[in-house]
Amino acid sequence: MSTKKRVTFGSKLGVVLATVGCAVGLGNIWRFPYMTGANGGAAFLLIYFVCIICLGLPVMITEFFIGRKSRRNAAGAFKVMAPGTKWSLIGYNGVFAAFFILGFYNVVAGWTLEYIYQALTNSLSGKSAEEFQRDFTLFSSGIFRPIFWTVLFGVMTHVIIVSGVKKGIERASKIMMPLLFLFLVILCVRSVTLPDASKGLEFLFKPDFSKINSSVVLSAMGQAFFSLSIGMGCLITYSSYFGKDTNLQKTALEVTILDTLVAILAGVMIFPAVFSFGIEPTAGPELVFITLPNVFNQLPMGGLWSLIFFILLGVAALTSTISLHEVATAYVHEEYHMLRSRAALWVSVGVLILGVFSSLSMGILKEYTIFGLTFFDFLDYITAKIMLPLGGMMICIYVGFRVDRKILKAELTNEGTTPFYFFNTYAFFMKYIAPIAIGLIFLNELGLIKIIQGFFE
Ligand code: PHE
């Protein structure tokens, strides 16, 4: 592999769009509103912003550095940069995280397919808010139907990964991403003009600081990592395809801003409607799926709106599942010298098995819990709240303490040709602030800080 010239992304716009495609997905439109709802609204949003700026951006730039410098997959990158050391564990952490995320992501992506189907068969119109809620629970706790969609979505990802039609998807997403953005804006306008919409906006933007506790902080950090696709080598893998002249800092900034913007739009679209239709903001993973159809019902030709919206959401999910699958496939393919198609098959089969269990854990396997969490929630918890921040922390420690500053700066400035005005600030955040903050949030969540405080009292 290393002797062959690695393919690179075609155009500058292609670089940004592919990376945005990886970052923007269900994390912004499904997970962000439900996390915000479950964690008290505006106070969560505020901490989320702090995490994006202080942790997200520095980690993203650092992943870009590792990827383009090594030109390898997530695990292989560390074998090249730090041969014979244990740093490659960061890569393995990422490969496993990709597996686990796909294990529940495909289930939710499958739900979008069900909604496309329902829009096509016109079964979404004329229902009340309670009926949407009841029907969703009935559907998601079922056996065959949600599994069917989960498997179908997994197969779609698999076909794209092995057939190399990724280019087509990238090209399609150049049109579909902006279209999704436009739809979100229109739906926001519809949502904020509903009766009682101001309550939703207040919930989203007027912080109640008494709601902040360690679990809210951990959730906000987890959401920042999940949404930006950082801490697991996805962006290492993607940036290994970047060209020599790609401006890494600028790309990171653009991706971060776009990703955050989409999440905020999703929040503005959801919460006014949540309050207007009397839905509980703490409803959990179903929040978006029980709220949105109500909004569509308030639009002329509601069925058509929901059809187009869920197709766009499905495509946004697909560009993320492709990137997740790519992390695992590139690893198995390059490190085990296995045929790419065979590597992809192994990954897909593993992911499907996880997907079946996490889908069933919404229904008949609900009682079987791990640390008090259903299998679906468990996969979500260990990836977003543990594996990604841990990966991000180790990435920062590795580059901060093991990589020569000059090498870092040379790569991030394209050998001095593009200036990096805030390099020192970035380096300080990456080396000290990010690892310490992530470490403290972990310690706090584990209750260790309380124990240490107890010693000094
Ligand atoms: N960021 C993606 C989303 O918001 C999910 C993802 C996480 C993709 C980690 C790749 C890696 O949907």
Residues whose N, C-alpha, C, O or C-beta is under 5 A from the ligand:
A	BS01	LIG	C22 A23 V24 G25 L26 G27 N28 F226 S227 L228 S229 C234 S320 S323 L324
